[in-house]
Amino acid sequence: MSLKLAEKEQVVAALQAKLEGMQATVVAEYRGLTVAQMTELRAAGRKQGVLIQVVKNSLLRRALKDSPFLVMDPLLKGPLVFAASADPVAMAKLFTDFAKRNDKLIITGGALGSQLMDAQALAQLSKMPSREELLAKLMGTMQAPISTFVRTLNEVPGRFVRTLAAVRDQKAA
């Protein structure tokens, strides 16, 4: 069933609105995946804040026209699933892990900002630590000097108490 012009314009406008604030996109061939597998992919994407949508390539081209993701135009051939995310690493991990488990999903490529990426670049991106892991490392790094300072301050009264205990034990003996 084909869409009418007004419906196509709505789809393009909705995609353009969703692309605002996104940092990376991926397209992959989904031919041969079952509905259950696609539902599993979409549910996993929803949990990680990844927009996953099957859309006609011509409508996707129009939606990408005024965005930095226009570099993906050569990749838009055949039936594709489109994904966009504000967290590029989470999206890359989601698609590479899903492609490993389901050989029917073939990652065509993607874009990180205005830079075109192939499947190998996405695989390398998926090996990076996630945003949460990086934030945890940053917090640990920021907390280290403070905790060291607290331990140093705590050592002075601790040493004093141990000295008093040693004097007490010496007098008792």
C-alpha positions in Angstrom: 0.0 0.0 0.0 1.5 3.3 -1.1 1.4 6.4 1.0 -0.3 9.6 -0.1 1.8 12.8 -0.4 0.6 14.2 2.9 1.4 11.0 4.7 4.9 11.0 3.1 5.5 14.6 4.2 4.4 13.6 7.8 6.9 10.7 7.8 9.7 12.9 6.6 8.9 15.6 9.1 8.7 13.1 11.9 12.1 11.6 11.0 13.6 15.1 10.8 12.3 15.9 14.2 13.7 12.6 15.6 17.1 13.2 14.0 17.6 16.4 16.0 20.1 15.7 18.7 21.2 12.4 17.3 25.0 11.9 16.9 25.1 8.7 14.8 23.1 6.6 12.4 23.3 3.0 11.1 21.6 1.2 8.2 21.4 -2.5 7.9 19.8 -5.1 5.6 17.1 -7.0 7.5 16.0 -9.4 4.8 15.2 -12.8 6.2 14.7 -11.6 9.8 11.4 -12.8 11.5 9.0 -10.4 13.0 10.0 -11.7 16.5 13.7 -11.0 15.8 12.8 -7.4 14.6 10.7 -6.9 17.7 13.6 -8.1 19.8 15.9 -5.6 18.1 13.5 -2.7 18.5 12.9 -3.6 22.2 16.6 -3.7 22.9 17.0 -0.4 21.0 14.2 1.2 23.0 15.9 0.3 26.2 19.1 2.0 25.1 17.5 5.1 23.5 18.1 4.0 19.9 15.5 4.9 17.3 15.0 1.9 15.0 12.7 2.3 12.1 12.0 0.7 8.7 11.4 3.5 6.2 11.5 3.8 2.4 14.9 4.9 1.2 13.4 7.9 -0.8 11.7 9.2 2.3 14.9 8.7 4.3 16.9 10.6 1.8 14.5 13.6 2.1 14.7 13.4 5.9 18.5 13.4 5.8 18.7 16.2 3.3 19.3 19.0 5.8 21.2 17.0 8.3 24.9 16.1 8.6 23.9 12.4 7.9 23.4 13.2 4.2 26.7 11.4 3.6 24.8 8.1 4.0 23.1 8.6 0.6 25.3 6.0 -1.2 24.3 3.3 1.4 20.6 3.7 0.8 20.0 0.7 -1.5 17.6 -2.2 -1.0 15.4 -2.9 2.0 17.0 -1.3 5.0 16.4 -0.7 8.7 17.4 2.7 9.9 18.7 3.5 13.4 19.8 6.7 15.0 21.1 7.5 18.5 22.5 10.2 20.7 25.0 7.5 22.1 27.0 6.2 19.1 28.7 3.5 21.1 25.5 2.0 22.5 24.0 1.9 19.0 27.1 0.3 17.5 27.2 -2.3 20.3 23.5 -3.1 19.9 23.8 -3.7 16.1 27.1 -5.6 16.2 25.9 -7.9 19.0 22.6 -8.5 17.2 24.3 -9.2 13.9 26.6 -11.7 15.6 23.5 -13.6 16.9 21.4 -13.2 13.7 23.4 -13.7 10.5 20.5 -12.3 8.5 21.1 -8.8 9.7 23.9 -7.3 7.6 25.2 -3.9 8.7 25.6 -1.8 5.6 27.2 1.2 7.3 26.4 4.4 9.1 27.4 7.9 9.9 29.0 9.5 12.9 28.1 13.2 12.5 29.1 14.0 8.9 31.6 11.1 8.6 30.6 8.0 6.7 31.4 4.7 8.5 31.5 1.2 7.1 30.7 -2.0 9.0 34.3 -2.4 10.3 34.3 1.1 11.7 31.1 0.4 13.5 32.6 -2.8 14.9 35.6 -0.8 16.2 33.2 1.7 17.7 31.3 -1.0 19.5 34.5 -2.1 21.3 34.8 1.3 23.0 33.6 1.6 26.6 30.0 2.9 26.9 29.1 6.3 28.2 28.2 4.9 31.6 31.6 3.2 31.9 33.4 6.3 30.9 31.5 8.4 33.4 32.3 5.8 36.2 36.0 6.0 35.3 35.9 9.8 35.3 34.2 9.8 38.7 36.7 7.4 40.1 39.5 9.6 38.8 37.9 12.7 40.3 37.3 10.9 43.6 40.9 9.5 44.0 42.6 12.7 45.3 39.8 13.3 47.8 39.8 9.8 49.2 43.6 9.9 49.4 43.5 13.2 51.3 40.9 11.7 53.7 43.0 8.7 54.4 46.0 10.9 55.0 44.1 13.0 57.5 42.7 9.9 59.2 46.3 8.5 59.6 47.4 11.2 62.0 44.8 10.4 64.8 45.2 6.7 64.0 48.9 6.9 64.6 48.4 8.8 67.8 46.0 6.2 69.1 48.4 3.3 68.2 51.2 5.1 70.0 49.1 5.6 73.1 48.2 1.9 73.0 51.8 0.9 72.7 52.8 3.1 75.7 49.9 1.6 77.7 51.0 -1.9 76.9 54.6 -1.1 77.7 53.6 0.3 81.1 51.4 -2.7 81.8 54.3 -5.0 81.1 
